[in-house]
Amino acid sequence: MKLYNSLTRNRDEFVTHTPGRCTMYTCGPTVYHFAHIGNLRSYIMEDVLEKYLRYTGLDVTRCMNITDVGHLSSDADTGEDKMLKGARREHKTVMEIARFYTDAFFADCEKLGIKVPDIVVPATSYIPEFIRLIETLLEKGYAYLSGGNVYFDTSKLDDYYVFGNQEAEDLAVGVREGVEEDGAKRNKTDFVLWFTKSKFEDQELKWESPWGVGYPGWHIECSAIALKNLGEYLDLHCGGIDNAFPHHTNEIAQSESAIGHRWCSHWFHVLHLNTASGKMSKSSGEFLTVSLLEEKGYAPLVYRLFCLQSHYRKSLVFSWEGMDSTKTAYQKLVARIAALDPADVSPVDEGAFAELKKRFTDAMDNDLNTSLAVTALYDVLKARTNDRTKLALIADFDRVLSLGLIAEADRARAAAQASKAAEAEAVFTVICADPSADDALRADVEALIRERAGAKKAKDFAKADAIRDQLSGMGIVLKDGKNTVEWTRS
């Protein structure tokens, strides 16, 4: 599989440190508010990647953090703590906010077909691990105390800007527009590992540390959580492109300084979901959430398809018109699958299965090209093979795409059958032309007439004739109309 690596800036062959096994880390949400659908695009694409790696036979262990402390409104260690901001907004404690929005995040993931990672770690549960990692960095001379806080010293590194395409002066924290310079730093690119004395005196969550009561910086949590759960050789690290700098840059700096060797071999970044007016955020324009999509009549899996129709390394522009087109495409796709016969007992066409599956795997092996993978799905529906083979392929592909296609088609098929049955029931009328018939006779005769009608619909004419003879023996005379049967006694 060729997968773009942000570290080498090439499409590299994806090779794991231990053959047959893959360790995968995903930067999780900061749980101070609902995730917007731009955030969730990254999680959808990471989910597809994880599922495809499993599909190819790799034993994947995926870990994700939950940021419930330490993430400031600027990724450069300035601004207001996001968790505290959420608590103030809703007049709740920070941990109440964290629990509520963690649950909301995973509820959205379930609706979008996103698998929960094998290991999920709230940052507040790993304070001792953060402290130990910071102590290691201090011991090795990569960190220093200043102004009461602990900082990482980026001047100790030969190459801080590991992801390239960045001008040091443009990205230097102290000179970025709208960012306050921290006078306690030795270098503008240094970053906080542990806050003690700072302007956040009202920080709700604080812990004892060797440097005084305080709380961790944002960047340290992912390094400590990944190192403890996945080891010193990480195969794959995922996140949105906005995490590349400074967050992932800082993760690499502190992790490799602590362990003394290359940490993660492959970095996977998903580009932004934008609106027509620019980058999507929680603070600008309409706050686009999964719940809002549902309120406007879009199933969450329609949004998943919307994302899969574009490549993860291309910015995707969201529009309601685009969602309308995708909704129509999804409904047509489900309808075409529902038209296939699930009772087809033909043997699976192994040749067709292998050929069509190769189109799918070729697309996914080509830098996770989900757009071509969806095209391969349509190729299955157009193929000259039996329905059993087509349904087997669709189910196979959907192990990765997770669009719920078979289940949705089953529901659509059942609904169509129920509708036809109801329609048939509604237009068929039994009329009694004998006013002297009692209720018992009326019920018995109507039951037989309806049973006869069902036999005729099923083309079981022998049974229909037998029921007519039975009624005749009871002295009942039938007069068939277009959608009626009138009866009386002879």
C-alpha positions in Angstrom: 0.0 0.0 0.0 1.3 3.4 -1.0 0.3 6.1 1.6 1.4 9.7 1.6 3.8 10.4 4.5 3.8 14.0 5.7 7.2 13.5 7.2 8.9 12.5 3.9 6.5 14.4 1.7 6.2 11.3 -0.5 3.8 8.5 -1.2 5.7 5.8 0.7 5.1 2.1 0.9 3.4 1.5 4.2 5.7 -0.8 6.2 5.3 -1.5 9.9 8.0 -1.9 12.5 6.8 -5.4 13.4 5.6 -7.5 10.4 1.8 -8.2 10.6 1.2 -5.7 13.3 0.4 -1.9 13.2 0.4 0.6 16.0 -1.8 3.6 15.2 -2.3 6.8 17.2 -5.1 9.3 16.6 -5.3 12.8 18.1 -8.6 12.9 19.9 -11.1 15.7 20.5 -10.9 18.5 23.0 -14.2 17.9 24.7 -15.4 21.4 25.5 -18.1 21.5 22.8 -19.7 19.4 20.2 -17.4 18.3 17.3 -18.2 20.1 14.1 -18.4 18.1 10.9 -15.0 19.5 9.8 -13.4 17.8 12.8 -15.3 14.6 12.0 -14.1 14.5 8.4 -10.6 13.6 9.9 -12.1 10.9 12.1 -14.0 9.4 9.2 -10.9 9.2 7.0 -8.8 7.8 9.9 -11.6 5.2 10.5 -11.4 4.2 6.8 -7.7 3.9 7.0 -7.8 1.7 10.1 -10.5 -0.6 8.7 -8.6 -1.0 5.4 -5.4 -1.9 7.3 -7.4 -4.6 9.1 -9.0 -5.6 5.8 -5.5 -6.3 4.4 -4.7 -8.6 7.3 -2.8 -6.3 9.7 -3.4 -6.7 13.4 -4.0 -3.0 14.3 -4.0 -1.5 17.7 -5.3 2.0 17.7 -5.0 4.5 20.6 -6.7 7.9 21.0 -6.5 10.6 23.7 -9.4 12.7 25.0 -8.2 16.2 25.8 -9.9 17.3 28.9 -7.2 19.6 30.3 -4.4 21.9 29.0 -5.6 22.8 25.5 -5.5 26.6 25.2 -7.5 28.6 22.6 -4.2 29.1 20.7 -2.2 26.0 19.9 0.8 28.1 20.8 0.2 28.0 24.6 -1.6 31.3 24.8 -5.3 32.2 25.1 -8.0 30.8 27.4 -8.2 27.2 28.4 -10.8 25.6 26.1 -12.2 23.4 28.9 -12.6 26.3 31.3 -14.2 28.3 28.5 -16.8 25.5 28.0 -17.5 25.2 31.8 -18.1 29.0 32.0 -20.4 29.0 29.0 -22.6 26.3 30.5 -22.2 27.0 34.2 -20.9 23.5 34.9 -17.7 22.0 36.2 -14.9 21.2 33.8 -15.4 17.4 34.4 -19.1 17.7 33.8 -18.4 19.4 30.5 -15.8 16.7 29.6 -18.1 13.8 30.4 -21.0 15.3 28.4 -19.0 16.2 25.3 -17.0 12.9 25.3 -20.3 11.0 25.2 -21.6 13.4 22.5 -18.5 12.8 20.4 -18.8 9.0 20.6 -22.5 9.2 19.8 -21.7 11.2 16.6 -19.0 8.6 15.8 -21.5 5.8 16.1 -23.9 7.6 13.7 -21.1 8.1 11.2 -20.0 4.5 11.3 -16.7 5.3 13.0 -15.2 2.5 15.1 -14.2 3.3 18.7 -10.4 3.0 19.0 -9.1 0.0 21.0 -7.6 2.3 23.6 -9.1 5.7 24.7 -7.3 7.7 27.3 -8.6 10.9 28.9 -5.6 13.2 29.6 -6.6 13.8 33.2 -6.1 10.1 33.9 -2.4 10.2 32.9 -0.9 13.0 35.0 1.8 10.8 36.6 2.9 9.7 33.1 3.1 13.3 31.9 5.2 14.2 34.9 7.6 11.3 34.4 8.1 12.2 30.7 8.8 15.8 31.6 11.3 14.7 34.2 13.1 12.6 31.6 13.3 15.7 29.3 14.7 17.8 32.1 17.3 15.1 33.0 18.4 14.9 29.4 18.7 18.7 29.0 15.8 19.2 26.6 13.7 21.2 29.0 14.1 24.0 31.5 12.3 25.9 34.2 11.5 29.5 33.7 8.9 31.8 35.3 7.6 28.9 37.3 6.7 26.8 34.2 8.6 24.0 32.4 9.4 24.6 28.8 10.8 22.4 26.0 14.0 23.9 24.5 13.7 23.7 20.7 17.3 25.1 20.3 18.6 21.7 21.3 17.2 20.2 18.1 19.0 20.0 14.7 15.7 20.1 12.8 12.6 21.4 14.6 10.5 22.0 11.5 10.3 18.3 10.5 7.3 18.6 8.3 9.0 21.2 6.0 7.3 23.8 3.8 7.5 26.2 6.8 9.4 29.3 7.2 10.8 29.5 10.7 10.1 33.2 10.9 6.5 32.9 9.8 5.8 30.0 12.1 7.7 31.3 15.2 5.2 31.4 18.0 6.1 34.8 19.2 5.6 36.6 15.9 2.4 34.9 14.7 -0.4 37.4 14.2 -2.7 37.6 17.2 -0.4 35.5 19.5 1.1 37.0 22.7 4.8 36.4 23.2 5.8 34.6 26.4 8.7 36.4 27.9 9.7 33.4 30.0 10.7 31.4 26.9 14.3 31.2 25.8 13.3 30.8 22.2 10.2 31.9 20.4 9.4 28.3 19.3 9.8 26.8 22.8 6.6 25.3 24.2 5.1 24.6 27.7 5.3 21.2 29.1 3.9 22.1 32.5 2.1 25.2 33.7 2.5 26.4 37.3 2.7 30.2 37.5 0.7 31.6 34.7 -2.2 33.9 34.0 -4.7 31.1 34.5 -5.0 31.3 38.3 -8.6 30.2 38.1 -7.7 26.9 36.4 -10.1 24.4 37.9 -7.9 21.3 37.4 -4.5 21.3 39.1 -2.1 18.7 40.4 0.9 18.4 42.6 4.2 18.1 40.6 7.9 18.4 41.3 7.7 22.0 40.1 4.7 23.0 42.1 0.9 22.8 41.7 -0.1 23.1 38.1 -1.3 21.3 35.0 0.2 19.9 31.8 0.6 21.6 28.5 -1.4 20.2 25.6 1.4 18.7 23.5 2.8 16.4 26.2 -0.3 14.3 26.5 -0.2 12.6 23.1 3.5 11.7 23.5 3.0 10.2 26.9 -0.2 8.3 26.1 1.2 6.9 22.8 4.5 5.9 24.3 2.9 4.0 27.2 0.2 2.2 25.2 1.9 1.6 21.8 5.7 1.6 22.6 8.7 3.5 21.4 8.2 2.5 17.7 4.9 4.0 16.4 3.9 2.9 12.9 1.2 5.5 12.1 0.1 8.9 13.6 -3.0 10.5 12.3 -4.7 13.9 12.7 -6.1 16.9 10.8 -3.6 19.1 8.9 -4.0 21.8 11.4 -2.3 19.5 14.0 0.9 19.2 11.9 2.2 22.5 13.4 2.8 23.1 16.2 1.2 20.0 17.8 2.7 17.1 15.9 5.9 19.0 15.4 6.1 19.3 19.2 5.1 15.7 19.8 8.1 14.6 17.6 10.5 16.9 19.4 9.7 15.8 22.9 9.1 12.1 22.1 12.3 11.6 20.2 14.3 13.6 22.7 13.1 11.4 25.4 13.6 8.0 23.7 16.7 8.9 21.7 15.6 7.5 18.3 13.0 7.9 15.5 9.6 7.6 17.1 6.9 7.5 14.4 7.7 6.4 10.8 4.5 7.5 9.1 2.3 10.6 9.5 -1.2 10.8 8.0 -2.9 14.3 7.8 -6.4 15.0 6.5 -7.0 18.4 4.9 -9.7 20.8 6.0 -13.4 20.8 5.3 -14.1 24.4 4.3 -17.3 26.4 3.7 -17.6 28.8 0.8 -16.5 31.6 3.2 -13.4 29.7 4.5 -12.2 27.2 7.1 -14.9 25.7 9.3 -14.7 26.5 13.0 -17.0 26.5 16.1 -16.8 30.3 16.3 -17.7 31.4 12.8 -20.9 31.1 10.8 -23.4 28.3 11.3 -22.1 25.7 13.8 -22.3 22.5 11.6 -22.8 19.4 13.7 -24.2 15.9 13.1 -27.3 16.9 14.9 -27.8 19.9 12.5 -27.4 17.6 9.5 -30.1 15.3 11.0 -32.4 18.3 11.7 -32.1 19.3 8.0 -33.0 15.8 6.8 -29.6 14.2 6.1 -28.7 10.8 7.5 -25.2 10.9 9.0 -24.0 8.2 6.6 -24.8 10.6 3.7 -22.2 12.9 5.2 -19.8 10.0 5.4 -20.3 9.3 1.6 -19.9 13.0 1.0 -16.4 12.8 2.5 -15.5 9.5 0.8 -16.2 11.0 -2.6 -13.2 13.3 -2.2 -9.6 12.5 -1.5 -8.4 13.1 2.1 -5.4 15.2 0.9 -7.7 17.7 -0.9 -9.6 20.4 0.9 -13.3 19.7 0.7 -15.8 22.5 0.3 -19.1 21.8 2.2 -22.4 23.0 0.8 -26.0 22.1 1.2 -26.3 21.6 -2.5 -23.4 19.1 -2.3 -25.2 17.3 0.5 -28.5 17.2 -1.6 -26.6 15.6 -4.5 -25.0 13.1 -2.1 -28.3 12.3 -0.4 -29.8 11.5 -3.8 -26.8 9.4 -4.8 -26.9 7.4 -1.5 -30.7 6.7 -1.9 -30.2 5.6 -5.5 -27.3 3.4 -4.5 -29.3 1.7 -1.7 -32.3 1.3 -4.1 -30.1 -0.5 -6.7 -28.7 -2.8 -4.0 -32.3 -3.5 -2.7 -33.2 -4.6 -6.2 -30.7 -7.4 -6.0 -32.1 -10.8 -5.0 -30.8 -11.9 -1.5 -32.4 -15.3 -2.1 -30.2 -16.0 -5.1 -28.6 -19.4 -4.5 -26.2 -19.3 -7.4 -22.6 -20.0 -6.4 -20.3 -16.9 -6.0 -18.5 -16.2 -9.3 -15.0 -16.4 -8.0 -13.4 -14.9 -11.2 -15.7 -11.9 -11.2 -15.3 -11.5 -7.4 -11.5 -11.4 -7.7 -11.5 -9.0 -10.6 -13.9 -6.5 -9.0 -12.2 -6.8 -5.6 -8.9 -5.9 -7.2 -10.4 -2.6 -8.5 -11.3 -1.8 -4.9 -8.0 -2.7 -3.4 -6.1 -1.0 -6.2 -7.9 2.2 -5.4 -7.3 1.9 -1.6 -3.7 1.0 -2.1 -3.2 4.1 -4.1 -3.0 6.5 -1.2 -6.4 5.6 0.2 -8.3 6.8 -2.9 -11.8 6.5 -1.5 -13.3 8.2 -4.5 -12.2 5.4 -6.8 -13.2 2.9 -4.2 -16.8 4.2 -4.4 -16.5 3.9 -8.2 -15.5 0.3 -7.7 -18.7 -0.2 -5.8 -20.7 1.1 -8.8 -18.7 -1.2 -11.0 -20.0 -4.2 -9.0 -23.6 -3.1 -9.6 -23.0 -2.8 -13.4 -21.1 -6.1 -13.6 -22.4 -9.1 -15.6 -22.5 -11.5 -12.7 -25.2 -13.0 -10.4 -26.8 -11.2 -7.5 -25.2 -13.4 -4.9 -21.7 -12.3 -6.1 -22.7 -8.7 -6.2 -24.1 -8.7 -2.6 -21.0 -10.6 -1.4 -18.7 -7.9 -2.9 -20.8 -5.0 -1.6 -20.7 -6.5 1.9 -16.9 -7.0 1.6 -16.2 -3.4 0.5 -18.5 -2.1 3.2 -16.3 -3.6 5.9 -14.0 -0.6 5.0 -16.4 2.0 3.6 -19.0 1.5 6.4 -21.9 3.1 4.6 -24.4 0.6 6.0 -25.4 -0.5 2.5 -26.6 -4.0 3.0 -28.6 -3.1 6.1 -30.1 0.0 4.4 -31.0 -2.1 1.3 -32.6 -4.8 3.5 -34.7 -2.1 5.2 -35.7 -0.5 1.8 -36.6 -4.0 0.5 -38.7 -4.8 3.5 -40.4 -1.4 3.4 -41.2 -1.9 -0.3 -42.7 -5.3 0.3 -44.8 -4.0 3.2 -46.0 -1.2 1.0 -47.0 -3.5 -1.8 -48.8 -5.8 0.7 -50.6 -2.8 2.2 -51.5 -1.5 -1.2 -52.9 -4.9 -2.2 -54.9 -5.1 1.0 -56.2 -1.6 0.7 -57.7 -2.0 -2.9 -59.2 -5.5 -2.3 -62.8 -5.3 -1.0 -65.2 -8.1 0.0 -68.9 -7.2 -0.3 -71.7 -9.2 1.2 -74.9 -9.0 -0.8 -76.9 -11.1 1.6 -78.4 -8.8 4.4 -79.6 -11.9 6.3 -76.1 -13.4 6.8 -75.0 -13.3 10.4 -71.6 -12.1 11.6 -70.1 -15.6 12.0 -70.9 -16.5 8.4 -69.7 -13.2 7.1 -66.3 -13.7 8.9 -65.9 -17.2 7.7 -66.7 -16.4 4.1 -64.5 -13.2 4.0 -61.6 -15.2 5.4 -61.9 -17.8 2.6 -62.3 -15.2 -0.1 -59.2 -13.4 1.0 -57.3 -16.6 1.2 -58.4 -17.3 -2.4 -57.3 -13.9 -3.5 -53.8 -14.5 -2.0 -53.6 -17.8 -3.8 -54.5 -16.2 -7.1 -51.8 -13.5 -6.5 -49.3 -16.2 -5.8 -50.4 -17.9 -9.1 -51.6 -21.0 -7.1 -54.7 -21.4 -9.2 -55.4 -25.0 -8.0 -55.7 -23.7 -4.4 -57.9 -20.8 -5.6 -60.2 -23.1 -7.4 -60.4 -25.5 -4.4 -61.4 -22.6 -2.2 -64.1 -21.5 -4.7 -65.4 -25.1 -4.7 -65.4 -25.0 -0.9 -67.5 -21.8 -0.9 -69.8 -23.3 -3.5 -70.3 -26.3 -1.3 -71.4 -23.9 1.5 -74.0 -22.4 -0.9 -71.9 -19.2 -1.5 -72.0 -17.6 -5.0 -69.1 -15.3 -5.9 -69.0 -12.4 -8.3 -65.5 -11.2 -9.1 -64.9 -7.5 -9.9 -61.7 -5.7 -10.7 -60.8 -5.0 -7.0 -63.8 -6.6 -5.3 -65.5 -9.9 -4.7 -69.2 -9.8 -4.0 -70.9 -12.8 -2.4 -74.4 -14.0 -1.6 -76.1 -17.3 -0.8 -77.6 -19.3 -3.6 
